[in-house]
Amino acid sequence: MRDLTDEQLRASGLLKWAVDGPGVIPAWVAEMDMPVPDVVRDAVLAHAAQGVFGYADPRGRHEVIEALAGFALERWGLQVDPHRVLLTGDVMEGMRLTLHHLTDGGPVIVPTPVYPPFLVTVRDLGRQAVEVPVDPDADRAELDVAGIERAARDGARTLLLCHPHNPVGRCWTRNELEAVRDAVEPHGVHVVSDEIHAPLTLPGVAFTPYAAVASPDAPVTTLMSATKAFTMPGLRCAQVVSQRLEDHRRLTHLHPVLNHGMTTLGQIATATAYRAGGPWLDEVRTRIAGNHVLFRELMAQDLPAVRIRAAEATYLAWLDVRALSCPDPVGGALRAGVRIDGQDYGAGGAGHVRVNLGTSPERVREIVRRLSAPAAGWAAT
Ligand SMILES: Cc1ncc(COP(=O)(O)O)c(C=O)c1O
């Protein structure tokens, strides 16, 4: 794994690094600061060298699907049926297609706080979001299964799961997923499980795909992608895996213009990452785990009023800043030279901010130094 300098990242035209000038460390957009594995870069370069950039085959390249199936089997023991995988441009496009074409048009259960585009997408489709908050005061963030069941009993027939969860960092256990299954399957709820962060489950934590606990004929759609874990979200390629053949058929028969966002470069990068990126990924997971420990230790020393639960997956830290006397923690952080994320994450998310630790340990140290500087207004005076 190589690290890039601030100057290299700023010159790359990325949203994350483009918004602010040299005085600010960007710790907001959910992508990491290292380049893709060399093997992925080489595959993309080889394809680009041909100079052929037509539309990608909407049925998808078989090599991507085979590589996904191999990765899922090796990492999670999950059997992915290649005949139930649709390629799409990105996970949110897959979510939109699934919600619009495979679910009933009624309310959607959304455990919150959650990656804000979930709520934006649900509402943009004219659907009601039934927010079921994770208790922000519990020692461990847990799904409110009784709340999910209540919403299903009240008529919601769709559940959007984020697993592992952005932003609370939980990797839901098999027991928790089975409890969700038992709560929703009797009501015929279609479970849409966004598992984009699954490859970034931290070492020592087990990831169980929701599909592995669901009944074989249950309405389940899993959204997967290599782009988050292999740090290439700009390349556009995600996978929609249907548990039921009829759901897959319905999606594959849509007019191609409705599923138009993927690129051949994204497909090649994805196939290569799933097939050959494992050693790089494991290095990154170890780096991220170390960054979480470092961040929590330094924060506990310098800013003990901020509560941070241990993460089980991905590089996002979810900070409870309710005990700070600072009226504007996000604005304060920016004044001190760090851009963090303070969007509306839905019910249970108030008084929390998200910090991206998908970077070098040096930047993690510097982030804490800046957050604890007087300019941020986080430290008690
Ligand atoms: C849970 C989750 N889903 C989806 C996305 C977006 O993925 P994509 O760019 O493939 O739509 C993100 C990005 O941060 C995410 O955290």
PDBQT file of the ligand as one rigid body, heavy atoms in Angstrom, charges set to zero:
ROOT
HETATM    1  C1  LIG A 401     -23.478   2.589   2.990  1.00  0.00    +0.000 C 
HETATM    2  C2  LIG A 401     -23.142   3.220   1.680  1.00  0.00    +0.000 A 
HETATM    3  N1  LIG A 401     -23.864   2.911   0.591  1.00  0.00    +0.000 NA
HETATM    4  C3  LIG A 401     -23.600   3.459  -0.604  1.00  0.00    +0.000 A 
HETATM    5  C4  LIG A 401     -22.580   4.373  -0.756  1.00  0.00    +0.000 A 
HETATM    6  C5  LIG A 401     -22.349   4.982  -2.086  1.00  0.00    +0.000 C 
HETATM    7  O1  LIG A 401     -21.895   4.011  -2.970  1.00  0.00    +0.000 OA
HETATM    8  P1  LIG A 401     -21.979   4.261  -4.513  1.00  0.00    +0.000 P 
HETATM    9  O2  LIG A 401     -21.033   5.369  -4.848  1.00  0.00    +0.000 OA
HETATM   10  O3  LIG A 401     -21.570   2.945  -5.116  1.00  0.00    +0.000 OA
HETATM   11  O4  LIG A 401     -23.396   4.610  -4.823  1.00  0.00    +0.000 OA
HETATM   12  C6  LIG A 401     -21.809   4.731   0.350  1.00  0.00    +0.000 A 
HETATM   13  C7  LIG A 401     -20.753   5.733   0.218  1.00  0.00    +0.000 C 
HETATM   14  O5  LIG A 401     -20.214   6.208   1.173  1.00  0.00    +0.000 OA
HETATM   15  C8  LIG A 401     -22.100   4.139   1.593  1.00  0.00    +0.000 A 
HETATM   16  O6  LIG A 401     -21.385   4.438   2.689  1.00  0.00    +0.000 OA
ENDROOT
TORSDOF 0
